[in-house]
Structure formats: C-alpha cells, structure tokens
Amino acid sequence: MDKMLTLGSLFDGSGGFPLGAVLTGIEPLWASEIEPFPIRVTTKRLPRMKHLGDINKIDGSKVQPVDIVTGGFCCQDLSVAGKRAGLHGERSGLFFQVIRIIKEMLAATGNEYPKFAVLENVPGIYSSNGGLDFQEVLNELVRIKDESAEAHPRLSVPLPEKGKWSTSGEIVGDGFSVGWRTLDAQFWGVAQRRRRCYIVVDFTGERAGKILFDESRLRGNPPQGGFPRQAAAGGA
C-alpha cells in the first residue's frame, strides 16, 4: 500500500486546504493561524491537526516534516481592491515566511521534505507592481533548491512583455517544476464567482503541470462550465 501523503497548512484560515486534503486521502498534520475563530473551527473539525500559531515563530527545521506545504498567503497588498502596497507590504510580505520555512525543512531533511507546495492568492498578484511582484514570487520558488549561487548563475524567470502575465503557465527546471493557473469557484461547486491564482511547485520532478492542467485526473472529470452571465435565479 502506498504511504499516505501528509500536509502542513500555513495561513490556514478555517482549514480549506486541510479539508481538501482529507477529502482526497491526505493527512493534515499541522497548521499555522492566529485568528481565534478559525482556530476554533479547525480544532473542532480536525482535532488531530496540531496548531503552531504565528508563522513568524515557526522553525521549519523543527516542525514535523510533511509531503505538501500549503498557504493562501495574505492578499491585502496585492488585491486591486486594496492600496496595492505590493509583495513587500506589511501583510503580503509574509509570503517570504513560506519560502523560509520550506527552505528550513528541506535543509533539515536532506531535501526530502516537502515534495510539493500549493499556494493561493487573488488574480491581482499578476499585475501588482507592474508584474514585478509575480515575477519575484516565481523567482523565489524556482530558487528554493538553487542555493549554490556561487557555483552557477541563479535561475531567473523573465518578465513577460509589458509585464502582462498569462493567467496560466508552467516552468520546468532541472529536477523541479512550477505551474500556475487561475480557477473560478463557480465551476467547482460553489454558488459564487471567485477567481483565484493557484501555484503548484514540485520540488522533485516535472509534475506541477500535470497536477494543475491534466483534468482527466480529477475525480469525476467534470465537463467544462458555461460562460458567466446575468439572469434571474431559478424559482425566484
């Protein structure tokens, strides 16, 4: 029998990633969250999941290693609805804590854990700071396993023309891959339009694109939804 995959959830909220993990046979081991109410929700619903508290105080070399690290990192400084302080803003700048924790865990486990990372944010991440913020996100991710900068030039993801990022893409490197895709909740069983950018990193191979884009692997392989439109609710 294959070993069950494990998950650690940063910026956990009310446990969206751990819930998805449970529904797909993945065991959530720990989470980081500081808001009391979401912690109460996940403590009740996922009583075996350990709570680590403030992400700034987590040492990735000391927490239990997991196969997958997830994080819907703060969007306030990236959203088009905010002041757009950018990736180095007070809230969205916590993204760099995710990078730190992953690097610490990899160093402590001889590059064995984590095997994957799954991150989520608003579509405003593509345009923030003229596209430079998303470029920095991708560069930080592709460089996680490229720490020997003295031995060769560091990897660098080029900025697209006019800084306009595609809402889906993939980068495949030597022994790793990064993919991103914008998904809309209305096509995934939720009665509202909610577009989000999802980023998948495979630290051990070229599977990021397969995870994000191979829809035949989804449970039930649902058909493509229709286009958004305005209409009166049925039976109103």
Phi and psi in degrees as a GROMACS rama.xvg file:
@    title "Ramachandran Plot"
@    xaxis  label "Phi"
@    yaxis  label "Psi"
@TYPE xy
-67.5706  144.388  ASP-2
-67.799  136.221  LYS-3
-65.9513  133.12  MET-4
-70.36  151.909  LEU-5
-121.983  158.885  THR-6
-139.615  141.793  LEU-7
-120.887  132.042  GLY-8
-112.957  114.128  SER-9
-95.2962  149.766  LEU-10
51.1862  53.6389  PHE-11
-66.7085  -31.0724  ASP-12
60.8447  -134.319  GLY-13
-94.2032  22.4701  SER-14
85.1355  33.4992  GLY-15
-61.4121  -48.6166  GLY-16
-66.3571  -44.4847  PHE-17
-60.2467  -37.1393  PRO-18
-62.8008  -46.1263  LEU-19
-59.3621  -36.7903  GLY-20
-62.5142  -48.7102  ALA-21
-59.4954  -40.3616  VAL-22
-68.7442  -18.5  LEU-23
-113.587  16.7596  THR-24
79.0906  24.0207  GLY-25
-108.452  139.51  ILE-26
-96.4435  116.362  GLU-27
-78.2143  123.021  PRO-28
-98.0792  -36.8696  LEU-29
-153.506  162.706  TRP-30
-146.323  154.946  ALA-31
-120.579  122.062  SER-32
-159.316  148.13  GLU-33
-117.291  -14.3622  ILE-34
-78.7023  130.141  GLU-35
-61.0706  -45.0434  PRO-36
-65.2981  -48.9306  PHE-37
-57.5969  -36.6263  PRO-38
-63.9249  -38.7109  ILE-39
-63.0143  -39.6519  ARG-40
-62.2586  -50.7103  VAL-41
-73.1877  -29.6479  THR-42
-63.2845  -37.0992  THR-43
-76.7028  -43.0975  LYS-44
-83.4603  -29.6381  ARG-45
-128.988  68.379  LEU-46
-63.6704  -20.4139  PRO-47
-88.2657  -8.22829  ARG-48
-81.1273  127.921  MET-49
-81.327  142.518  LYS-50
-105.765  126.785  HIS-51
-102.165  -11.2395  LEU-52
80.7186  -143.204  GLY-53
-60.0461  125.243  ASP-54
-61.6967  -29.5344  ILE-55
-66.2138  -20.2999  ASN-56
-103.624  5.01238  LYS-57
-86.3805  130.87  ILE-58
-102.282  109.579  ASP-59
-61.3219  -20.5515  GLY-60
-81.0504  -12.3408  SER-61
-111.664  -19.2733  LYS-62
-75.5101  161.786  VAL-63
-63.3278  124.754  GLN-64
-61.6325  144.022  PRO-65
-132.277  159  VAL-66
-73.0486  -34.833  ASP-67
-130.652  129.127  ILE-68
-108.927  126.978  VAL-69
-116.694  159.838  THR-70
-173.43  118.98  GLY-71
-93.2783  80.1725  GLY-72
-69.197  157.982  PHE-73
-53.0661  132.918  CYS-74
-105.27  -5.3823  CYS-75
-55.0738  -38.0422  GLN-76
-86.9114  -4.4658  ASP-77
-109.282  -23.9466  LEU-78
-66.3208  144.712  SER-79
-69.1438  -13.7922  VAL-80
-86.4351  -8.22381  ALA-81
-104.44  -164.924  GLY-82
-83.1829  -6.54556  LYS-83
58.8083  51.0277  ARG-84
-68.124  -18.9129  ALA-85
92.5247  -174.839  GLY-86
-62.9124  -23.8617  LEU-87
-97.7461  14.2266  HIS-88
-68.5832  167.266  GLY-89
-58.8398  -37.9814  GLU-90
-91.5145  -54.5884  ARG-91
-68.0171  -20.1927  SER-92
-64.3862  -12.9506  GLY-93
-66.3491  -10.5958  LEU-94
-52.4473  -36.4036  PHE-95
-69.5923  -17.8286  PHE-96
-70.2047  -33.1356  GLN-97
-61.8207  -47.1451  VAL-98
-59.6763  -46.0934  ILE-99
-59.4372  -46.9184  ARG-100
-64.8491  -41.7493  ILE-101
-62.9046  -44.6166  ILE-102
-61.5971  -41.9409  LYS-103
-63.928  -39.9791  GLU-104
-68.4541  -42.275  MET-105
-61.3826  -43.4262  LEU-106
-64.0573  -38.1976  ALA-107
-75.229  -21.2279  ALA-108
-111.931  16.1901  THR-109
63.161  39.3605  GLY-110
65.3609  21.3414  ASN-111
-89.083  -36.7904  GLU-112
-131.562  142.86  TYR-113
-79.8313  162.388  PRO-114
-91.4219  -27.4195  LYS-115
-138.349  157.54  PHE-116
-134.135  141.956  ALA-117
-130.295  118.242  VAL-118
-119.209  156.397  LEU-119
-142.075  143.124  GLU-120
-160.968  178.168  ASN-121
-77.5788  156.577  VAL-122
-61.0615  -17.8578  PRO-123
-61.27  -15.6147  GLY-124
-61.9086  -28.4077  ILE-125
-68.8261  -35.487  TYR-126
-102.212  -10.4874  SER-127
-56.9399  132.612  SER-128
56.9601  40.4255  ASN-129
65.0804  26.8603  GLY-130
90.9397  -10.3541  GLY-131
-70.3385  -29.238  LEU-132
-68.9829  -41.8695  ASP-133
-67.7724  -35.9435  PHE-134
-59.1392  -41.4227  GLN-135
-67.3227  -39.0044  GLU-136
-57.8792  -49.4317  VAL-137
-63.4816  -41.9042  LEU-138
-62.4385  -42.2312  ASN-139
-61.5052  -37.8449  GLU-140
-73.1566  -43.02  LEU-141
-73.0465  -19.8382  VAL-142
-91.3295  -1.89287  ARG-143
-56.639  -40.7097  ILE-144
-101.559  17.5361  LYS-145
-121.868  56.8188  ASP-146
-84.8001  -12.6423  GLU-147
-87.6456  62.5614  SER-148
-63.3519  -24.2414  ALA-149
-70.6023  -28.8633  GLU-150
-78.3625  -28.2309  ALA-151
-160.877  161.923  HIS-152
-59.6286  141.614  PRO-153
-67.9115  146.299  ARG-154
-63.5992  145.641  LEU-155
-146.59  127.041  SER-156
-87.2868  124.295  VAL-157
-70.9204  148.837  PRO-158
-76.6569  131.741  LEU-159
-68.2193  167.02  PRO-160
-56.9705  129.699  GLU-161
61.8987  15.2676  LYS-162
70.1713  16.748  GLY-163
-96.4101  107.103  LYS-164
-82.9514  142.278  TRP-165
-68.6856  149.155  SER-166
-80.1946  7.51339  THR-167
-153.77  147.208  SER-168
-178.239  172.194  GLY-169
-149.392  142.186  GLU-170
-124.853  126.269  ILE-171
-117.787  123.211  VAL-172
-117.3  -163.113  GLY-173
-81.2837  92.6355  ASP-174
86.748  13.7518  GLY-175
-154.011  167.019  PHE-176
-155.071  151.383  SER-177
-133.44  132.72  VAL-178
-133.965  151.803  GLY-179
-139.537  152.987  TRP-180
-160.53  139.679  ARG-181
-91.4631  126.799  THR-182
-120.284  147.405  LEU-183
-113.178  125.294  ASP-184
-58.5468  -26.8347  ALA-185
-63.9333  -20.3025  GLN-186
-96.7855  8.98392  PHE-187
-128.582  33.047  TRP-188
87.3014  10.7217  GLY-189
-111.007  134.486  VAL-190
-84.1711  52.2367  ALA-191
-163.636  157.321  GLN-192
-88.435  119.48  ARG-193
-147.587  98.6741  ARG-194
-87.6359  134.014  ARG-195
-140.612  146.104  ARG-196
-89.318  124.72  CYS-197
-112.006  133.063  TYR-198
-119.41  127.38  ILE-199
-116.154  131.993  VAL-200
-119.865  128.82  VAL-201
-108.424  109.476  ASP-202
-80.9252  -3.46642  PHE-203
-120.872  -3.17686  THR-204
-177.764  -152.318  GLY-205
-111.244  32.6075  GLU-206
-94.4129  -3.15528  ARG-207
-58.1019  -45.8428  ALA-208
-65.3345  -37.2276  GLY-209
-65.6229  -37.907  LYS-210
-65.8185  -42.2301  ILE-211
-84.2505  -32.3715  LEU-212
-114.804  -13.659  PHE-213
-87.4683  88.3997  ASP-214
-70.3008  -16.8284  GLU-215
-66.7402  -15.9867  SER-216
-88.1214  -7.32509  ARG-217
-75.114  146.405  LEU-218
-61.8544  121.74  ARG-219
84.2537  -14.859  GLY-220
42.8777  65.3702  ASN-221
-64.8887  149.196  PRO-222
-70.8273  159.678  PRO-223
-64.4518  138.511  GLN-224
-78.2446  172.312  GLY-225
-84.6129  -175.028  GLY-226
-84.4138  148.36  PHE-227
-59.5094  142.568  PRO-228
-156.154  164.394  ARG-229
-102.1  135.44  GLN-230
-164.94  159.03  ALA-231
-69.393  142.357  ALA-232
-63.2926  140.691  ALA-233
-60.9598  130.732  GLY-234
74.842  16.3572  GLY-235
